Amino acid sequence: MPRKASPPPCTEKDRQTLKEWAGSRSMEARLVERARMIYKLLDGESVSKVASDLKVRPNTIIDWRNRFAIQGIAGLYDRPRSGKPPKYDEEFRAQVLKTLEQPPPHGQSCWDGPAVARLLGASDDAVWRVLRKQNICLARQRSWCVSTDPEFATKAADIVGLYLAPPERAHRTPLKCCQHHGSTMDTDGR
């Protein structure tokens, strides 16, 4: 008969956290899997049964059980890994955001990624990574109306003027703001 390891020590609060994590659909999959391992062990299941249910090796279960026993919930997170340190830090992020507050370079109506990268001496990809993390979209159109009419600005100003300073008794008199003179599409046959 195989030996049965005692479940790792666990507080009621940690047990509740593990239960929530084990049923989560929004957490990282690896944390959910680790929580399921430990939760099943706490319910008294054997390592081999948990390994079979979750389709992982028994040594994996034992490793996570040991880390949980020593570090608790914090032991289920990944440890920091070695690797190349990030080239661009918070200071770079601040420089990118500060650059966007300045007027764009001569000849450009607005900033774009390559222009920011040239100014800061960084790669386009690094600038785009910062912009994506900040949910900044430089190419987004910010106009509310596009018109080819050369007198559009004057006409729009007149209409806005009517809203800001309506004529006397305007609430009783219907006001016709624009008139449709035709369309580029033929709608007669529809």
VENSUL-V125929 format. One record per residue. RES is the residue in one letter. PSI is psi in whole degrees, 0 to 359 (NA if undefined). NEAR is the number of other C-alpha atoms within 10 Angstrom. Layout:
# VENSUL-V125929
RES:PSI:NEAR, RES:PSI:NEAR
This chain:
# VENSUL-V125929
M:129:3, P:149:6, R:148:7, K:121:11, A:146:12, S:146:11, P:151:18, P:152:16, P:142:13, C:135:17, T:164:9, E:324:8, K:316:9, D:322:14, R:318:17, Q:319:13, T:315:14, L:321:24, K:316:17, E:315:14, W:318:21, A:331:21, G:5:13, S:146:15, R:357:10, S:350:8, M:169:11, E:140:10, A:323:13, R:325:12, L:323:17, V:315:20, E:317:18, R:320:23, A:320:25, R:319:20, M:307:25, I:320:30, Y:318:25, K:321:19, L:320:20, L:332:18, D:1:9, G:7:14, E:153:17, S:160:20, V:316:24, S:323:17, K:317:13, V:317:21, A:318:17, S:316:12, D:318:11, L:358:14, K:49:9, V:166:14, R:147:13, P:325:15, N:327:12, T:316:14, I:315:20, I:318:17, D:314:11, W:326:17, R:316:24, N:318:15, R:321:16, F:321:21, A:326:16, I:315:13, Q:351:10, G:211:16, I:322:18, A:333:11, G:346:16, L:344:19, Y:156:12, D:145:9, R:155:8, P:141:6, R:152:6, S:163:6, G:181:6, K:128:6, P:152:7, P:137:6, K:327:8, Y:129:12, D:199:10, E:326:9, E:318:9, F:317:16, R:315:18, A:322:11, Q:318:12, V:312:21, L:324:17, K:323:10, T:320:17, L:339:14, E:343:9, Q:162:9, P:149:11, P:164:15, P:158:13, H:132:7, G:356:6, Q:141:10, S:336:9, C:165:13, W:150:17, D:167:18, G:310:18, P:325:15, A:318:17, V:317:22, A:317:18, R:315:12, L:320:11, L:352:14, G:36:9, A:176:15, S:154:13, D:318:15, D:320:12, A:318:16, V:315:23, W:324:20, R:316:12, V:315:19, L:320:17, R:318:10, K:329:9, Q:2:11, N:42:9, I:127:12, C:106:12, L:336:14, A:359:10, R:135:7, Q:132:7, R:12:7, S:153:6, W:347:5, C:138:5, V:122:7, S:145:8, T:359:6, D:123:8, P:339:8, E:17:9, F:316:12, A:318:10, T:314:10, K:317:14, A:320:11, A:321:11, D:316:13, I:315:14, V:322:12, G:322:11, L:324:14, Y:320:10, L:323:9, A:78:9, P:150:12, P:160:10, E:146:8, R:26:8, A:334:10, H:344:9, R:336:7, T:127:9, P:144:8, L:126:9, K:115:6, C:323:9, C:160:8, Q:138:6, H:122:5, H:10:5, G:176:8, S:162:7, T:346:5, M:143:6, D:114:8, T:5:8, D:325:5, G:4:4, R:NA:4
